[in-house]
Amino acid sequence: MEKFLPRQATIEHFGAGGFRFGGMSHQGSLLILPSGMRAWQPTATIDLTPQDFSGLLTERASFDFLLIGTGPTMSRLPPAVSTFLKSELPRFDIMSTSAAIHTYNIVLAEKRRIAAALILVSNAVEKAS
């Protein structure tokens, strides 16, 4: 059974291959949509495909922009993914997962409509205040 939190929550800690949020601990990458937070399969930016973002399309009317956390450092998206996102979800921003988490937490606190796709960070755990 897939782990799923049926709401968005502040990310409290991240690193060591996972995230802590909403009283839960999750190992692996994370997809955050207005409908909730769930496991996301990609583990590296280079492996991303347009299909990894297809789940976002059904909810695109419920968020204003997408944050993409590319892991420990900011990385370019594969060309096919960039092309897909520009045509289907034109409002997105790419940054390291750490920066994406900090931005997500701020935007969520402001009660703005946001989604995030966060690739895991495998180094030491950091507090996401």
TORBALO-671280 format. One line per field, with one value per residue: chain; x, y, z of N, C-alpha, C in turn; residue in three letters; residue number from 1. Coordinates in Angstrom, 1 decimal. Last residue first. Layout:
BEGIN
c c(A / ...)
n_xx c(X / ...)
n_yy c(Y / ...)
n_zz c(Z / ...)
ca_xx c(X / ...)
ca_yy c(Y / ...)
ca_zz c(Z / ...)
c_xx c(X / ...)
c_yy c(Y / ...)
c_zz c(Z / ...)
r c(ALA / ...)
k c(NUM / ...)
//
This chain:
BEGIN
c c(A / A / A / A / A / A / A / A / A / A / A / A / A / A / A / A / A / A / A / A / A / A / A / A / A / A / A / A / A / A / A / A / A / A / A / A / A / A / A / A / A / A / A / A / A / A / A / A / A / A / A / A / A / A / A / A / A / A / A / A / A / A / A / A / A / A / A / A / A / A / A / A / A / A / A / A / A / A / A / A / A / A / A / A / A / A / A / A / A / A / A / A / A / A / A / A / A / A / A / A / A / A / A / A / A / A / A / A / A / A / A / A / A / A / A / A / A / A / A / A / A / A / A / A / A / A / A / A / A)
n_xx c(13.5 / 14.3 / 17.3 / 18.7 / 20.8 / 23.4 / 22.4 / 20.5 / 17.4 / 15.0 / 13.2 / 10.0 / 7.8 / 4.9 / 2.6 / 0.4 / -1.2 / -0.6 / -0.3 / 2.1 / 2.9 / 3.6 / 5.8 / 7.6 / 7.8 / 8.9 / 11.5 / 12.6 / 12.5 / 14.1 / 16.6 / 16.9 / 16.9 / 17.7 / 15.3 / 13.0 / 9.6 / 6.8 / 4.3 / 3.4 / 2.8 / 2.9 / 5.2 / 7.2 / 7.2 / 8.2 / 10.8 / 11.9 / 11.9 / 13.7 / 16.1 / 16.3 / 17.1 / 20.0 / 20.2 / 21.4 / 22.1 / 20.7 / 17.6 / 15.9 / 12.6 / 10.5 / 7.3 / 4.8 / 1.9 / -0.8 / -3.2 / -5.4 / -5.0 / -3.5 / -4.3 / -3.6 / -0.9 / 0.7 / 1.2 / 3.3 / 5.9 / 7.0 / 6.8 / 9.1 / 11.6 / 14.8 / 17.5 / 18.7 / 17.9 / 17.0 / 14.8 / 11.2 / 8.7 / 7.3 / 4.7 / 2.8 / 0.4 / -2.5 / -3.9 / -1.9 / 1.1 / 4.3 / 6.3 / 9.6 / 11.9 / 12.7 / 10.8 / 9.1 / 7.2 / 4.8 / 3.9 / 4.2 / 7.4 / 10.6 / 12.2 / 15.3 / 18.1 / 19.3 / 16.7 / 14.7 / 12.0 / 9.4 / 7.3 / 3.9 / 1.5 / -1.5 / -3.2 / -3.2 / -0.4 / 0.5 / 2.1 / 0.6 / 0.8)
n_yy c(24.6 / 21.8 / 20.3 / 17.5 / 14.6 / 14.1 / 13.0 / 12.4 / 13.7 / 13.0 / 15.5 / 16.6 / 18.7 / 20.5 / 23.2 / 25.7 / 28.6 / 29.9 / 30.4 / 30.9 / 28.4 / 27.7 / 29.3 / 28.2 / 25.6 / 26.0 / 27.1 / 24.8 / 23.0 / 24.2 / 24.1 / 21.3 / 20.5 / 23.3 / 24.1 / 25.4 / 26.1 / 26.8 / 27.2 / 25.5 / 22.6 / 21.9 / 23.1 / 22.9 / 20.1 / 19.2 / 20.4 / 19.2 / 16.5 / 16.6 / 17.5 / 17.0 / 20.0 / 20.8 / 21.1 / 22.1 / 19.3 / 17.2 / 17.4 / 19.2 / 20.1 / 22.3 / 23.6 / 25.1 / 27.2 / 27.0 / 24.3 / 23.2 / 22.6 / 20.2 / 17.6 / 16.1 / 16.5 / 15.1 / 12.7 / 13.2 / 13.3 / 11.0 / 11.3 / 12.7 / 11.6 / 11.6 / 10.9 / 13.2 / 13.5 / 10.6 / 9.1 / 8.9 / 8.2 / 9.4 / 9.2 / 12.2 / 14.4 / 16.0 / 17.7 / 19.5 / 17.5 / 16.4 / 13.7 / 12.7 / 9.9 / 8.2 / 7.6 / 9.5 / 9.8 / 12.0 / 14.4 / 16.2 / 14.9 / 14.2 / 12.3 / 10.8 / 10.4 / 12.1 / 14.7 / 16.9 / 18.0 / 19.2 / 20.6 / 21.0 / 19.4 / 18.8 / 15.6 / 12.8 / 11.1 / 7.8 / 4.9 / 2.2 / -1.2)
n_zz c(8.5 / 8.2 / 9.2 / 7.5 / 7.6 / 5.2 / 1.8 / -0.1 / -1.0 / -3.6 / -5.4 / -5.4 / -6.6 / -5.5 / -5.8 / -4.4 / -3.6 / -0.3 / 2.4 / 3.5 / 4.0 / 1.3 / 1.0 / 2.9 / 2.0 / -0.6 / 0.1 / 1.4 / -0.8 / -2.7 / -1.4 / -1.2 / -4.0 / -6.1 / -8.7 / -11.0 / -11.4 / -13.6 / -15.5 / -17.6 / -18.1 / -20.9 / -22.1 / -20.2 / -19.7 / -22.2 / -22.2 / -19.9 / -20.7 / -22.9 / -21.6 / -18.0 / -16.1 / -14.3 / -10.8 / -7.7 / -5.4 / -4.2 / -6.1 / -7.4 / -7.0 / -8.4 / -7.9 / -9.8 / -9.3 / -8.6 / -8.6 / -9.8 / -12.4 / -12.3 / -11.7 / -13.9 / -14.1 / -12.3 / -13.5 / -15.2 / -14.5 / -15.5 / -18.2 / -19.0 / -16.7 / -15.0 / -14.7 / -13.9 / -11.2 / -9.3 / -8.6 / -9.1 / -7.7 / -4.8 / -2.4 / -1.5 / -0.2 / -1.7 / -3.4 / -4.3 / -4.0 / -4.0 / -4.0 / -3.2 / -2.9 / 0.3 / 3.1 / 5.5 / 8.4 / 9.8 / 10.9 / 8.7 / 7.7 / 6.6 / 4.0 / 2.7 / 2.6 / 4.4 / 4.2 / 6.3 / 8.3 / 7.8 / 5.6 / 6.1 / 4.0 / 2.3 / 2.5 / 2.9 / 2.5 / 1.9 / 0.7 / -0.9 / 0.0)
ca_xx c(12.7 / 13.7 / 16.0 / 18.7 / 19.5 / 22.9 / 23.4 / 21.0 / 18.8 / 15.6 / 14.1 / 11.3 / 8.3 / 6.4 / 2.9 / 1.7 / -1.5 / -0.7 / -1.6 / 1.3 / 2.5 / 2.5 / 4.6 / 7.2 / 7.3 / 7.6 / 10.5 / 12.5 / 11.8 / 12.7 / 16.0 / 16.9 / 15.8 / 18.1 / 16.3 / 14.0 / 11.0 / 7.6 / 4.8 / 4.4 / 2.8 / 1.8 / 3.9 / 6.9 / 6.7 / 6.9 / 9.8 / 11.7 / 11.1 / 12.3 / 15.4 / 16.5 / 16.2 / 19.1 / 20.6 / 20.5 / 22.4 / 21.6 / 18.6 / 16.7 / 13.9 / 11.1 / 8.7 / 5.4 / 3.2 / -0.4 / -2.0 / -5.5 / -5.9 / -2.9 / -4.5 / -5.0 / -1.8 / 0.4 / 0.2 / 1.9 / 5.1 / 7.1 / 5.8 / 7.8 / 11.0 / 13.4 / 16.5 / 19.1 / 17.4 / 18.0 / 15.8 / 12.6 / 9.7 / 7.5 / 5.9 / 2.9 / 1.8 / -1.7 / -4.6 / -3.0 / 0.0 / 3.3 / 5.5 / 8.3 / 11.5 / 12.5 / 12.1 / 9.1 / 8.6 / 5.2 / 3.9 / 2.9 / 6.3 / 9.6 / 11.6 / 13.9 / 17.2 / 19.4 / 18.1 / 15.0 / 13.4 / 10.2 / 8.4 / 5.2 / 2.1 / -0.2 / -3.2 / -4.2 / -0.9 / -0.2 / 2.0 / 1.3 / 0.0)
ca_yy c(25.7 / 22.6 / 20.8 / 18.9 / 15.2 / 14.3 / 13.3 / 11.3 / 14.1 / 12.8 / 14.3 / 16.7 / 17.4 / 20.3 / 21.8 / 25.2 / 27.3 / 30.0 / 29.8 / 32.1 / 29.2 / 27.0 / 29.5 / 29.6 / 25.8 / 25.3 / 27.9 / 26.1 / 22.7 / 23.9 / 25.4 / 22.1 / 20.1 / 22.2 / 24.4 / 24.3 / 26.6 / 25.9 / 27.9 / 26.6 / 23.3 / 21.5 / 23.0 / 24.2 / 21.1 / 18.8 / 20.7 / 20.7 / 17.0 / 16.1 / 18.3 / 16.5 / 18.9 / 21.0 / 20.4 / 22.4 / 20.5 / 18.0 / 16.7 / 18.3 / 20.0 / 21.0 / 23.7 / 23.8 / 26.8 / 28.1 / 25.0 / 23.5 / 23.7 / 21.5 / 18.6 / 16.0 / 17.1 / 16.5 / 12.7 / 13.1 / 14.5 / 11.3 / 10.5 / 13.4 / 11.5 / 12.1 / 9.8 / 12.6 / 14.4 / 11.5 / 9.3 / 9.4 / 7.3 / 9.7 / 8.7 / 10.8 / 14.1 / 15.3 / 16.6 / 20.0 / 18.1 / 17.2 / 14.5 / 13.1 / 11.2 / 8.3 / 7.4 / 8.9 / 9.7 / 10.9 / 13.2 / 15.7 / 15.9 / 14.1 / 13.5 / 10.9 / 9.7 / 10.7 / 14.2 / 16.1 / 17.6 / 19.5 / 19.6 / 21.6 / 19.7 / 19.3 / 17.1 / 13.5 / 12.0 / 9.0 / 5.9 / 3.4 / 0.0)
ca_zz c(9.1 / 7.2 / 9.6 / 7.8 / 7.8 / 6.5 / 2.8 / 0.7 / -0.7 / -2.3 / -5.5 / -4.7 / -6.9 / -5.5 / -5.9 / -4.8 / -4.3 / -1.8 / 1.9 / 2.9 / 5.1 / 2.0 / 0.1 / 3.0 / 3.3 / -0.4 / -0.7 / 2.1 / 0.5 / -3.0 / -1.7 / 0.0 / -3.1 / -5.3 / -7.7 / -10.7 / -11.0 / -12.7 / -14.3 / -17.9 / -16.8 / -20.0 / -22.8 / -20.8 / -18.7 / -21.7 / -23.3 / -20.0 / -19.5 / -23.1 / -22.6 / -19.4 / -16.5 / -15.5 / -12.0 / -8.8 / -6.1 / -3.4 / -5.3 / -8.2 / -6.3 / -8.7 / -7.5 / -9.4 / -9.8 / -9.5 / -8.1 / -8.4 / -12.2 / -12.6 / -10.7 / -13.4 / -15.1 / -12.0 / -12.4 / -15.8 / -14.2 / -14.0 / -17.5 / -18.9 / -17.9 / -15.1 / -15.0 / -15.2 / -12.3 / -9.9 / -7.6 / -9.6 / -8.1 / -6.2 / -2.9 / -1.8 / -0.3 / -0.7 / -2.9 / -3.4 / -4.8 / -3.2 / -4.8 / -2.7 / -3.4 / -1.2 / 2.5 / 4.2 / 7.8 / 9.0 / 11.8 / 9.1 / 7.6 / 7.7 / 4.5 / 3.0 / 1.7 / 4.6 / 4.1 / 5.1 / 8.2 / 9.0 / 5.7 / 6.2 / 5.3 / 2.2 / 2.6 / 2.1 / 3.4 / 1.3 / 1.8 / -1.0 / 0.0)
c_xx c(12.6 / 12.9 / 15.5 / 17.3 / 19.6 / 21.5 / 22.7 / 22.0 / 19.4 / 17.0 / 14.9 / 12.1 / 9.8 / 6.7 / 4.4 / 1.7 / -0.2 / -0.7 / -1.8 / 0.0 / 1.8 / 2.0 / 3.4 / 5.9 / 6.9 / 7.0 / 9.1 / 11.4 / 11.6 / 11.9 / 14.5 / 16.2 / 15.8 / 16.9 / 16.8 / 15.0 / 11.8 / 9.0 / 5.5 / 5.0 / 3.8 / 1.7 / 2.7 / 5.6 / 6.4 / 6.4 / 8.4 / 10.7 / 10.9 / 11.4 / 13.9 / 15.6 / 16.6 / 18.3 / 19.6 / 21.0 / 21.4 / 22.1 / 19.5 / 17.7 / 14.7 / 12.5 / 9.3 / 6.9 / 3.7 / 1.0 / -1.5 / -4.2 / -5.9 / -3.7 / -4.0 / -5.3 / -3.2 / -0.7 / -0.1 / 0.9 / 3.7 / 6.3 / 5.8 / 6.7 / 9.7 / 12.9 / 15.1 / 18.1 / 17.6 / 17.5 / 17.0 / 13.6 / 11.1 / 8.7 / 6.0 / 4.3 / 2.0 / -0.3 / -3.8 / -3.8 / -1.0 / 2.3 / 4.4 / 7.6 / 10.0 / 12.1 / 11.9 / 10.5 / 8.5 / 6.7 / 4.3 / 2.9 / 5.0 / 8.7 / 10.8 / 13.5 / 15.7 / 18.4 / 18.1 / 16.4 / 13.5 / 11.6 / 9.3 / 6.2 / 3.5 / 0.3 / -1.7 / -4.3 / -1.9 / -0.7 / 1.4 / 1.1 / 0.9)
c_yy c(26.9 / 23.7 / 21.8 / 19.3 / 16.7 / 15.0 / 13.5 / 11.7 / 13.0 / 13.4 / 14.2 / 15.4 / 17.4 / 18.9 / 21.7 / 23.7 / 26.8 / 28.6 / 30.0 / 31.6 / 30.4 / 27.8 / 28.8 / 29.8 / 27.3 / 25.7 / 27.3 / 27.0 / 24.0 / 23.7 / 25.2 / 23.4 / 20.9 / 21.8 / 23.2 / 24.8 / 25.4 / 26.6 / 27.0 / 27.3 / 24.5 / 22.2 / 22.7 / 24.2 / 22.4 / 19.8 / 20.3 / 21.0 / 18.5 / 16.5 / 17.8 / 17.3 / 18.3 / 19.8 / 20.8 / 21.8 / 20.8 / 19.3 / 17.7 / 17.5 / 18.9 / 21.0 / 22.3 / 24.1 / 25.6 / 27.9 / 26.0 / 24.0 / 24.1 / 22.7 / 20.0 / 17.1 / 17.1 / 17.1 / 14.2 / 13.1 / 14.4 / 12.4 / 10.7 / 12.6 / 12.3 / 11.9 / 10.3 / 11.5 / 13.8 / 12.3 / 10.2 / 9.5 / 7.8 / 8.9 / 9.1 / 10.5 / 12.6 / 15.1 / 15.8 / 18.8 / 18.7 / 17.9 / 15.1 / 13.9 / 11.4 / 9.7 / 7.4 / 8.8 / 9.0 / 10.9 / 11.9 / 14.5 / 15.3 / 15.3 / 13.2 / 12.3 / 9.8 / 9.9 / 12.7 / 15.7 / 16.9 / 19.2 / 20.0 / 20.5 / 20.3 / 19.7 / 17.5 / 15.0 / 12.9 / 9.8 / 7.1 / 4.3 / 1.2)
c_zz c(8.2 / 7.7 / 8.6 / 8.3 / 8.2 / 6.6 / 4.2 / 1.7 / 0.2 / -2.2 / -4.1 / -4.8 / -6.4 / -5.9 / -5.9 / -5.0 / -4.9 / -2.4 / 0.4 / 2.3 / 4.7 / 3.2 / 0.7 / 2.2 / 3.5 / 0.9 / -0.5 / 1.4 / 1.3 / -1.7 / -2.0 / -0.3 / -1.8 / -4.4 / -7.0 / -9.7 / -10.6 / -12.5 / -13.4 / -16.7 / -16.9 / -18.7 / -21.9 / -21.5 / -19.2 / -20.7 / -22.8 / -21.1 / -19.6 / -21.9 / -22.8 / -20.4 / -17.8 / -15.7 / -13.1 / -10.1 / -7.2 / -4.1 / -4.6 / -7.4 / -6.9 / -8.0 / -7.8 / -9.1 / -9.2 / -10.0 / -9.1 / -7.8 / -10.7 / -12.4 / -11.1 / -12.4 / -14.6 / -12.9 / -12.0 / -14.7 / -14.6 / -13.6 / -16.0 / -18.1 / -17.9 / -16.6 / -15.2 / -15.6 / -13.6 / -11.1 / -8.1 / -8.4 / -8.4 / -6.6 / -4.4 / -2.3 / -0.5 / -1.1 / -1.8 / -2.7 / -3.8 / -4.1 / -4.0 / -3.7 / -3.1 / -1.6 / 1.0 / 3.6 / 6.5 / 8.7 / 11.1 / 10.0 / 8.1 / 7.6 / 5.7 / 3.5 / 1.9 / 3.8 / 4.4 / 5.1 / 6.8 / 8.9 / 6.8 / 6.3 / 5.1 / 3.7 / 2.4 / 2.3 / 2.7 / 2.5 / 1.2 / 0.2 / 0.0)
r c(SER / ALA / LYS / GLU / VAL / ALA / ASN / SER / VAL / LEU / ILE / LEU / ALA / ALA / ALA / ILE / ARG / ARG / LYS / GLU / ALA / LEU / VAL / ILE / ASN / TYR / THR / HIS / ILE / ALA / ALA / SER / THR / SER / MET / ILE / ASP / PHE / ARG / PRO / LEU / GLU / SER / LYS / LEU / PHE / THR / SER / VAL / ALA / PRO / PRO / LEU / ARG / SER / MET / THR / PRO / GLY / THR / GLY / ILE / LEU / LEU / PHE / ASP / PHE / SER / ALA / ARG / GLU / THR / LEU / LEU / GLY / SER / PHE / ASP / GLN / PRO / THR / LEU / ASP / ILE / THR / ALA / THR / PRO / GLN / TRP / ALA / ARG / MET / GLY / SER / PRO / LEU / ILE / LEU / LEU / SER / GLY / GLN / HIS / SER / MET / GLY / GLY / PHE / ARG / PHE / GLY / GLY / ALA / GLY / PHE / HIS / GLU / ILE / THR / ALA / GLN / ARG / PRO / LEU / PHE / LYS / GLU / MET)
k c(129 / 128 / 127 / 126 / 125 / 124 / 123 / 122 / 121 / 120 / 119 / 118 / 117 / 116 / 115 / 114 / 113 / 112 / 111 / 110 / 109 / 108 / 107 / 106 / 105 / 104 / 103 / 102 / 101 / 100 / 99 / 98 / 97 / 96 / 95 / 94 / 93 / 92 / 91 / 90 / 89 / 88 / 87 / 86 / 85 / 84 / 83 / 82 / 81 / 80 / 79 / 78 / 77 / 76 / 75 / 74 / 73 / 72 / 71 / 70 / 69 / 68 / 67 / 66 / 65 / 64 / 63 / 62 / 61 / 60 / 59 / 58 / 57 / 56 / 55 / 54 / 53 / 52 / 51 / 50 / 49 / 48 / 47 / 46 / 45 / 44 / 43 / 42 / 41 / 40 / 39 / 38 / 37 / 36 / 35 / 34 / 33 / 32 / 31 / 30 / 29 / 28 / 27 / 26 / 25 / 24 / 23 / 22 / 21 / 20 / 19 / 18 / 17 / 16 / 15 / 14 / 13 / 12 / 11 / 10 / 9 / 8 / 7 / 6 / 5 / 4 / 3 / 2 / 1)
//
